[in-house]
Structure formats: structure tokens, C-alpha cells
Amino acid sequence: MAKTNKPRLNFTLDEESKDFIEEWARQERRSVANLLEGIVLEAVSRKKQVNGSGHS
């Protein structure tokens, strides 16, 4: 695994959702971290489009 200077976030999740995400990542041949990064970045992009690019 390559080292990164990106900040890290931790969160908790129910077991069923965790299992679903792990299977989703496996099907796409991605790491869970990579899959979640993509999901979060897409959500942030959508939110910025709705609210403008400023912080709230």
C-alpha cells in the first residue's frame, strides 16, 4: 500500500452496511478506502453544486 499525505477520517458503521461496502469494493476490484473516497468526493461535488462552492 502506498503512503499518502491525505488526511484520515474515522467513522463507525453498522455491520450490514460494512459488509455491503466490502462486497461492493470487491466486485469493483477496489479497496474499501478507495471506494469510499470516490463516494464521498462525489457527494461533496453534488453538495457544492447545490450550495455553491463556499463553506457553510
Backbone bond lengths (Angstrom), bond angles and torsions (degrees), N, CA, C in turn:
res aa  C-N    CA-C-N  psi(-1)  N-CA   C-N-CA  omega(-1)  CA-C   N-CA-C  phi
1 M - - - 1.444 - - 1.529 108.71 -
2 A 1.309 116.48 131.52 1.458 121.82 -179.36 1.522 110.51 -75.62
3 K 1.327 115.27 143.95 1.458 119.94 176.14 1.512 109.15 -76.67
4 T 1.326 115.89 148.79 1.455 121.23 -179.96 1.517 109.50 -136.27
5 N 1.308 115.64 153.00 1.455 121.26 175.46 1.518 111.35 -97.12
6 K 1.330 117.18 7.52 1.456 120.74 -179.99 1.524 109.68 -68.41
7 P 1.332 117.00 142.98 1.461 119.56 175.63 1.528 110.38 -63.64
8 R 1.322 115.85 152.37 1.460 120.81 -179.97 1.519 110.00 -108.00
9 L 1.326 115.84 147.33 1.456 122.92 174.85 1.518 108.50 -126.24
10 N 1.304 116.40 144.91 1.465 121.67 175.06 1.519 108.92 -121.79
11 F 1.314 116.62 143.63 1.454 120.90 176.04 1.521 108.89 -152.56
12 T 1.315 115.44 164.71 1.464 120.29 177.97 1.522 109.36 -107.24
13 L 1.328 114.48 156.29 1.459 121.45 -174.99 1.517 108.35 -152.69
14 D 1.328 116.87 146.92 1.460 119.15 178.42 1.536 109.90 -67.32
15 E 1.321 115.53 155.62 1.475 122.18 -174.16 1.529 112.76 -60.29
16 E 1.325 117.04 -40.36 1.463 120.29 -178.56 1.534 111.20 -63.34
17 S 1.332 116.79 -43.37 1.467 120.12 178.46 1.519 111.15 -66.93
18 K 1.325 117.30 -39.90 1.460 121.82 177.66 1.524 110.21 -59.15
19 D 1.326 116.55 -47.14 1.465 120.66 179.11 1.527 111.12 -61.38
20 F 1.335 116.56 -41.49 1.460 120.96 179.62 1.523 110.63 -62.01
21 I 1.334 117.02 -45.28 1.463 121.75 -179.38 1.527 110.69 -65.21
22 E 1.320 117.38 -40.45 1.465 120.04 178.05 1.521 111.29 -62.16
23 E 1.319 117.30 -41.51 1.467 120.76 178.47 1.529 110.86 -67.68
24 W 1.310 116.79 -41.31 1.471 122.32 177.40 1.528 109.68 -58.25
25 A 1.314 116.66 -48.63 1.468 121.09 179.11 1.530 110.79 -61.60
26 R 1.332 116.80 -42.59 1.463 120.61 179.31 1.527 110.62 -60.64
27 Q 1.331 116.74 -43.97 1.466 121.05 -179.64 1.528 112.03 -62.31
28 E 1.319 116.23 -32.59 1.467 120.64 179.97 1.531 112.53 -93.46
29 R 1.340 116.02 4.24 1.464 122.17 -178.61 1.529 111.46 53.53
30 R 1.337 114.41 46.80 1.461 122.12 179.33 1.519 108.21 -127.28
31 S 1.315 115.74 158.84 1.459 118.76 171.79 1.528 108.57 -75.46
32 V 1.304 115.40 157.56 1.468 119.84 176.29 1.528 109.10 -59.70
33 A 1.325 117.15 -43.66 1.466 120.60 -179.33 1.527 110.95 -59.83
34 N 1.328 116.96 -42.82 1.461 120.84 -179.71 1.525 110.87 -66.08
35 L 1.312 117.21 -42.75 1.461 121.19 178.31 1.521 110.34 -61.05
36 L 1.337 116.58 -48.49 1.463 120.08 -178.66 1.519 112.12 -65.55
37 E 1.331 117.54 -35.90 1.463 120.10 176.50 1.530 109.71 -59.77
38 G 1.326 116.14 -45.16 1.463 119.82 178.92 1.514 112.60 -62.54
39 I 1.326 116.96 -42.54 1.470 121.28 179.16 1.527 110.24 -62.64
40 V 1.324 116.72 -46.14 1.466 121.11 -178.71 1.525 111.00 -65.60
41 L 1.326 117.63 -45.03 1.465 120.02 179.96 1.528 111.39 -61.98
42 E 1.323 117.23 -37.82 1.466 120.42 177.20 1.524 110.78 -65.33
43 A 1.331 117.30 -43.07 1.466 121.55 178.69 1.531 110.85 -63.77
44 V 1.325 117.45 -41.26 1.465 121.45 178.63 1.529 109.96 -63.43
45 S 1.316 116.56 -43.57 1.461 120.92 179.23 1.527 110.94 -60.21
46 R 1.326 116.77 -44.99 1.473 120.80 178.59 1.527 111.15 -62.54
47 K 1.327 116.40 -43.34 1.470 120.77 -179.07 1.524 110.16 -64.04
48 K 1.321 117.15 -40.25 1.468 120.43 178.00 1.505 111.05 -63.18
49 Q 1.326 118.38 -37.23 1.451 121.45 179.33 1.529 110.96 -65.88
50 V 1.324 116.12 -36.97 1.466 120.72 179.81 1.523 110.96 -73.77
51 N 1.329 117.15 -43.17 1.466 122.06 -173.08 1.518 113.68 -99.16
52 G 1.291 118.71 -3.21 1.461 120.62 -170.09 1.524 108.06 86.13
53 S 1.292 117.55 173.48 1.467 120.26 -172.96 1.518 113.34 -86.67
54 G 1.320 119.57 -2.93 1.461 121.64 -179.93 1.516 112.45 -74.66
55 H 1.307 115.81 162.24 1.465 121.70 176.72 1.511 109.39 -83.87
56 S 1.326 116.32 147.49 1.464 119.36 176.50 1.493 111.73 -122.71
